[in-house]
Amino acid sequence: MNLIKDVWIPTLRFSGKSAEISPFEITSQIENDSDPIVSLNSPRPDFNGALLQFLTGLLQVVFPPENEIEWEDLFVNPPSPEILKEAMTKAESAFELFGDGSRFMQDTNLNEEDTIFDISALFIESPGENTIKLKKDFFIKRNSISRICEKCAGIGLFSFQTNSPSGGQGHLTSIRGGGPLTTFVTSKLKNPKKNSLWSILWLNVLPKSYFQVNGHKKIPFQSVFPWTNPKIEDLQSKGKTTTPQDLHPLSVYWSYPRRILLRKETENGVCDVCNRSSSVLVRSYHTRTYGLSYSEGGWIHPFSPYYKSKESWLPYHPQPGGILYHYWQTITLGKDQENQAALVIRRFLNRKIPGEQTSILTFGYDMDNMKARCWYESEIPFFNVPPDTIEKFEEQISQILNASAEVKKNLRQAVRNAWLDKKNDSKGDLTFLDVSFLKVTESPFYDLIRIVKETLISGITDLSTLKETWLNLLNESALKLFDQYADSGNFEFENIERIVNARRHLKTFNLGSKTRTTLGLIIPEKKSKRSKK
């Protein structure tokens, strides 16, 4: 099976019809808006996320625009499947899933003497050896996936290499660590048929100049797709770090930390992932430790936001509770000394698309070391702010978000004070309070920043009334959650005095000088007590 020329990608057309396509067919029936492909349709959400990255990375390698003018032209006038096929055929040999030559994202130096894992190990959520040994596979059972078809094997392999978590000594993480946060620009155009899969992919493709090395236009595929490089073992040694100088910059799209060789079996059966019959199944794979080690290699992936840690930039990862609005400024506007939005998003700030309603699709695994806690996926709004307003807008958003963080912290402390006396130093996990607070205030937050943007554009800079309203909403939301959780236990174990005091202090801190200063609001003068006569 070849992942370029064969049909294997599940999609949906505008009409609602399902269609399996090869990569170059992403623009099929897009001419005259007949029945374009509008979305991916995999049996798993992480497969859809992986396919978005697979297709965008492929376009970036074989069909990058020369400049912004060409990018804009191709956004409005997509290329035909024939044109894309001609471009993609150049890389066809790197995408053979089985065979005697190079095999897609696999190490053909492996043999029967290497360790064999069941195919379930290719799926991040599957229980590991220790979990099974201790009989802790309560929710996701062992042997849930025991055989898969070659189509699911192809995208499953790409998904695993892209999200690869730590897996013990020598089993290395992906180019962005385990379960990275991925951000994709999406845009809804006035004509719904224009909202095609092509438009989503192309919005996240960068001009060719971003990846040119010393002005060379010819791309050495052996450096882009490392599994095709006959000298790859020179980089696969213990203690060796792979840097952008060792490979072509475009290889950032093709993370290759694990040494894997799929074991193909010719037999009829039903795939445990897509539930379709197949004459080729994969039940296991060979593996060997120490693939490419990207740790501290200085890689910056175009799809991920980054934060500064000491002297290096590290990618963000989803955390318990999901991708909520406290990440909004980093994901959409981050460009300071501490945070950077994904390169594709920073580039989009300079692009103008008529009739757009832009949002950012975010997704990724929340990982606890090698254990997947949850797959998170959300779509957050994106606001194009004029250059002469952006600095003031960012300043106001920072204040609004910092105030939310302050009240969230107050709520957590208040509930703790209501539950426990000061002598009790129990270390309970109150993350659920943070998540509840953020979810309750998320919709008002997006409404507020939309109004802030419009107000600043109109020339009004005094936002004190808006921020007073926001502060009161934060306080009221925190008090409601406090009331919900503080006295939710058995009455005989509650301390009413402690609850009353904690609630009073919560309100005082929420509306106090610290939060008002954070929001840039005036602090009212304290009324002096009248002297007694």
Buried (B, 14 or more C-beta within 10 A) or exposed (E): BBBBBBEBBBBBBBEEEEBEBBBBBBBBBBEEEEBBBBBBBBEBEBBBBBBBBBBBBBBBBBBBBEEBEEBBEBBEEBBEBEBBBBBBEBBBBBBBBBEEEBBBBBBEEBEEEBEBBBBBBBBBBBBBEEBBEEEEBEEBEBEBBBBBBBBBBBBBBBBBBBBBBBBEEBBBBBBBBBBBBBBBBBBBBEEEBBBBBBBBBBBBBBBBEBBBBEEEEEBBBBBBBBBBBEEBEEBBEEEEEBEBEBBBBBBBBBBBBBBBBBBBEEEEBBBBBBEEEBEBBBBBBBBBBBBBBBEEBEBBBBBBBBEEEEEEBBBBBBBBBBBBBBBBBBBBBBEEEEBBBBBBBBBBBEBEBEEBEBBBBBBBBBBEEBBBBBBBBBEBBBBEBEEEBBEBBBEBBBBBBBBBBBBBEBBBBBBBBBBBEEEEEEEEEBEEBBBBBBBBBBEBBBEBBEEBBEBBEEEEEEBEEBBBEBBEBBBBBBBEBBEEBBBEEEEEEBBEEBBEBBBEBBBEBBBBEEBBBBBBBEEEEEEEEEEEE
